[in-house]
Structures are given as C-alpha cells and as structure tokens.
C-alpha cells in the first residue's frame, strides 16, 4: 500500500476542522489507529476527547503554551535510549535532527557557518551526555555542560582540555564539536552566542523548560 497525504488549504473560519479533520479523526479512531494531531486552538481536543476516551484511547497532550495542562516530553531522552541499545548511528541522526529544528529558526541565507557549527556543537554535547551522564540529557543539561566546559583552566577551556583526552574514545562526537572548541576566541564567542540563543528560545520559560526536561510517557507506547 502507498502512503497518501492530503493538504487542505482554506481561509480562517471555513470549517476545515469541522468538515475534514474531525471526520478523519472519527474514521481513524473507528479503525483503532494511533494519531498525532496538531491542534493549537484545542478545538479538536475539546470536541473529540470524550469520543476518543470511550474508544479506550489514551490522549497525550503536549502544550507549549500552557505546559501544566499537558504531559512532559524530553525529546533528548530518546537519544539516551538509542545509545543504551547500541544504536549509535540512529542516536547521532536524531541528535542532528533535533539540532536542525532548534537552529533552523535562526537561519541566515548569507552565512550558514554559524548556525551549522552551533547545531553540530549542540548535537555533540547531547551525544556526550548520552554517553557520560544520561540522567542529565535535556536542553538544560546541554546548556549546563556548555557552561561548565566554557570555564578556563589555565589558557584552555575545560571542554577543549577534556576532548584532548577523549577524542580518540569518541571520534564522531569530537568531529561535531571540534570546529567550535578549536576556534579562535572571537569565532568561538560568535558560535556559542548562536548556540545559546537557540537553546534559550526553548528554555527561557521555566514551565516549558521543566516540561522538556523529562518524559512521563514513552514514544514507543504510541506505535500501533
């Protein structure tokens, strides 16, 4: 069977949700399918939740506007699980995907170096935490690791000193961070400024930061 996609384009107030989305949810729930629904106005949740619960659906809500009204989800926790399972390639791919999402919002057509290097640095720190301190693997944990690694020990930053010792142990992680930690001071400051601004967008709100710091459900539970 071929996967099929449908795009609905219509103006606000044209009853897209009522005439298309909700009947689709009704049909899929009748077949017992799992669903991921983007519902920023909560209208689908408000109208369909009772019917879904009657059909024994478990409804998981991720609400970045009002985090306390939904579940907690740390996407970086999946990286830790993949590393535990020995799926290093999949872990690196997910780390890069998450970094791309974070830094795409500060995309610059003129020079991709800064966002690309910051994204690689973020992914490298995430993978290092997955290896060495998986309990601290989150957006806040990544930022904390950067702050600790930014401390000068003599003339070198702590993270550079650390990687000088372990780069042979973690060559793929080192490849992701080396352009940052080996940069001249001015370049390093510019890269890490982009790095920090990307993380701050997702951790500035304390409730959002807490929501993204752990998971109270497993993504694997959502698979048919």
Protein Blocks (a to p, Z undefined) as FASTA:
>chain_A
ZZddddddddehilmmmmmmmmmmmmmmmnopacddddfkommmmmmmmmmmmnopacdd
ddfklmmlmccddfklmmmmmmmnopaklmmmmmmmmmmmmmmmmccfklmklmmmmmmm
mmmmmmmmmmmmmmlgcfklmmmmmmmmmpcghjbcfklmmmmmmmmmmmmlmmmmmmmm
mpcfklmmmmmmmmmmmmmmmmmpmmlmmmmmpccbdfklmpZZ
